[in-house]
Amino acid sequence: MEIKLVIRTCKRIDTIEKHTLKLIENLSYKTYIFCPKDEIPLYWNKFGDKYTYIDGGNEGTHICNLKILEYFDDGEKIVQFDDDVIEFVQWNNINKFEDADLNYYINEGFKLCDENNFKLFGFYPVKNGYFMQNLKEISYGLQFIMGGIHGFINDKLLKTYDNFRDDYERTILNYLKFGGCIRFNKVKANNIIYKNEGGHAKKRDLINMQESVDYMINNYPEYCRIKKCKSKYPEISIINKPPIL
């Protein structure tokens, strides 16, 4: 089945070209940009018919996620991107990060999903070679799949509702329904978190982020927990678990 690329964006037409669109410029897959309806004419004026533009709403990330699920048929293979991805790299297991072949990992991710009857794959959430060096190349159970770049096989029933931690929720839902997901532990998609103008950044405040934590902890108490860290916002972490066979 043909692979589709999807970019979820809002109010970033001035920066998306130097971030995610630059990253995927050499990929041959059809690209869909889900943006607020009133931005579609702006994208047409700037890029013409190079991409397909779809109303992704402007009410929050979970609304855009739902629109993406509904737009594509069940079983379609989709790679979803945030609009602020700036690099895709891998740890060389010696001393540095190097550019990674995104096309290879897209195809390998879907291949491993098919072989294991999983529906989600992604990459390590932190650019830190020290953390990566002792990990297995690939893990298969419950482990956080960051939303910056992730591939999934569409399932219209697998809906996320949290506006700020939809990637945590997506990870858990896939584990509960399919028994696991694929994560490449030596590879990282780097995007601009909390700093990029536009998007969902202005809605991030202590109240909204605490409500998000409360939602996740209350709904998935066996699969996530409060995380103590230096972030200015309350955070959670996934409770890693082996695949369900």
C-alpha positions in Angstrom: 0.0 0.0 0.0 1.2 3.5 -0.9 2.7 5.4 2.1 1.4 8.9 2.8 3.2 11.7 4.5 1.1 14.0 6.8 2.1 17.3 8.4 0.0 18.7 11.2 0.4 22.5 11.3 -1.1 25.7 12.5 0.1 29.3 12.0 3.6 28.3 10.8 3.5 28.9 7.1 6.5 31.2 7.5 8.7 28.5 9.1 7.4 25.1 7.9 9.5 25.4 4.7 12.8 25.6 6.5 11.8 22.9 9.0 9.7 19.8 8.1 9.3 20.5 4.4 13.0 20.8 4.0 13.5 17.5 5.9 11.2 15.6 3.5 12.0 17.4 0.3 13.8 14.3 -1.2 11.1 11.8 -0.3 8.8 10.7 -3.2 5.6 10.0 -1.2 2.5 12.2 -1.5 2.4 14.8 1.2 -0.7 16.2 2.9 -0.7 19.3 5.0 -3.5 19.5 7.6 -3.9 23.2 8.6 -6.7 25.5 9.7 -9.2 26.1 6.9 -8.4 29.8 6.5 -4.7 29.0 5.9 -5.4 26.7 2.9 -5.4 29.6 0.4 -2.1 30.8 1.8 -0.5 27.4 1.2 -2.0 27.3 -2.4 -0.5 30.7 -3.1 2.9 29.7 -1.8 3.3 26.1 -2.9 0.6 25.5 -5.6 -0.3 21.9 -6.1 3.0 20.5 -4.8 1.1 19.3 -1.7 -2.5 18.4 -0.8 -4.1 20.7 1.7 -6.8 19.5 4.1 -8.7 21.4 6.8 -7.2 20.2 10.1 -9.1 22.6 12.3 -7.7 25.1 14.8 -9.3 23.9 18.0 -6.3 21.8 19.2 -4.0 18.9 18.3 -6.5 16.2 19.2 -9.0 17.7 16.7 -6.4 17.6 14.0 -5.5 14.0 14.9 -9.1 13.0 14.6 -9.4 14.7 11.2 -6.4 12.8 10.0 -7.8 9.5 11.2 -11.1 10.2 9.5 -9.6 11.4 6.2 -7.7 8.2 5.5 -9.1 4.7 5.2 -8.4 2.0 7.8 -5.2 0.2 7.0 -3.5 3.1 5.1 0.2 3.6 6.0 0.9 7.1 7.2 3.9 8.9 8.5 2.9 11.9 10.5 5.1 14.9 11.2 5.0 17.9 13.4 5.7 21.1 11.5 8.9 22.0 13.3 11.2 19.0 12.7 14.7 20.2 12.1 16.8 17.1 11.8 16.7 13.3 11.7 19.9 11.7 13.1 21.3 8.5 14.4 24.0 7.7 17.0 27.0 5.9 15.5 27.7 4.0 18.7 31.1 5.6 18.9 31.1 9.3 19.5 28.7 11.3 17.4 25.3 11.7 15.7 25.1 11.5 11.9 22.3 12.2 9.4 20.0 9.2 9.2 18.2 7.9 6.1 14.5 8.8 6.8 13.3 6.8 3.8 15.0 3.7 5.0 13.5 4.0 8.5 10.0 4.7 7.1 10.1 1.4 5.1 11.8 -0.6 7.9 9.3 0.7 10.4 6.3 -0.5 8.4 8.0 -3.7 7.6 8.5 -4.5 11.3 5.0 -3.4 12.1 3.7 -5.9 9.5 5.9 -8.7 10.8 4.8 -8.1 14.5 1.1 -7.2 13.8 1.8 -3.7 15.3 0.4 -0.4 14.0 2.9 2.2 15.3 6.6 2.9 15.1 8.8 5.8 16.0 12.2 6.9 17.4 14.0 7.6 20.6 12.7 10.7 22.4 16.0 12.2 23.6 19.1 13.2 21.6 21.6 11.7 24.0 24.2 9.2 22.9 25.0 8.2 26.5 21.5 7.0 27.0 21.3 5.3 23.6 24.6 3.4 23.7 23.5 0.5 25.9 20.0 0.1 24.4 19.0 -2.5 21.9 18.7 -1.2 18.4 14.9 -1.8 18.4 12.4 -2.3 21.2 8.9 -3.8 20.7 6.8 -3.3 23.8 5.4 -0.3 25.6 7.9 2.6 25.3 7.2 6.3 24.5 6.8 7.0 20.8 7.4 10.8 20.4 5.0 12.6 18.0 7.6 14.6 16.0 7.8 11.8 13.4 5.9 8.6 13.8 4.5 6.0 11.4 1.2 4.3 11.9 -1.3 2.1 10.1 -4.6 3.9 10.3 -7.2 2.7 12.7 -10.2 5.1 12.9 -11.2 3.7 16.3 -7.8 4.5 17.9 -8.5 8.1 18.9 -6.5 10.4 21.2 -8.1 13.1 23.2 -5.3 14.9 25.1 -4.2 18.1 23.5 -0.7 18.2 24.9 0.4 14.6 25.3 -1.4 12.9 22.4 1.8 11.0 21.6 1.8 9.5 25.1 -1.8 8.6 24.7 -1.3 7.2 21.2 1.6 5.0 22.5 -0.5 3.6 25.3 -3.6 3.0 23.1 -1.5 1.1 20.6 0.0 -1.1 23.3 -3.5 -1.8 24.8 -5.0 -2.8 21.4 -2.1 -4.4 19.5 0.3 -5.4 22.3 3.3 -3.2 21.4 4.9 -0.8 19.0 8.3 -0.5 17.3 10.9 2.0 18.4 14.3 2.6 16.9 16.5 3.4 19.9 19.5 4.8 18.1 17.6 7.3 16.0 16.2 10.7 16.9 13.8 13.2 15.2 14.6 16.6 16.6 12.0 19.3 16.6 11.6 22.6 18.4 9.6 21.9 21.6 7.9 24.8 23.5 9.9 27.5 21.6 8.6 27.8 18.1 6.1 30.6 17.4 2.6 29.6 16.3 1.3 26.1 16.5 0.0 25.0 19.9 2.7 26.8 21.9 0.7 29.7 23.2 -1.9 27.3 24.8 0.8 25.7 26.9 0.6 27.0 30.4 0.7 25.5 33.9 -3.1 25.1 34.1 -3.5 23.3 30.7 -0.4 21.2 31.2 -1.5 20.1 34.7 -4.9 19.2 33.3 -3.2 17.1 30.7 -1.1 15.3 33.4 -4.3 14.7 35.4 -6.1 13.3 32.4 -3.3 10.9 31.5 -2.7 9.7 35.1 -6.4 9.2 35.8 -7.1 7.4 32.5 -3.9 5.3 32.2 -2.6 4.8 35.8 -0.9 1.5 35.0 1.0 2.8 32.0 2.3 6.3 32.9 3.5 8.2 36.0 4.5 11.6 37.2 8.0 12.5 36.1 10.3 14.6 38.2 12.5 16.8 36.0 13.6 20.4 35.5 10.8 21.3 33.0 8.8 24.4 33.9 5.7 22.3 33.3 4.4 19.1 35.0 5.5 16.1 33.1 4.8 12.3 32.9 6.7 9.3 31.7 5.6 6.0 30.1 6.0 2.9 32.3 7.9 0.6 30.0 6.5 -2.9 29.6 7.3 -5.9 27.4 5.2 -6.7 24.3 2.0 -8.6 24.9 2.4 -11.9 23.0 
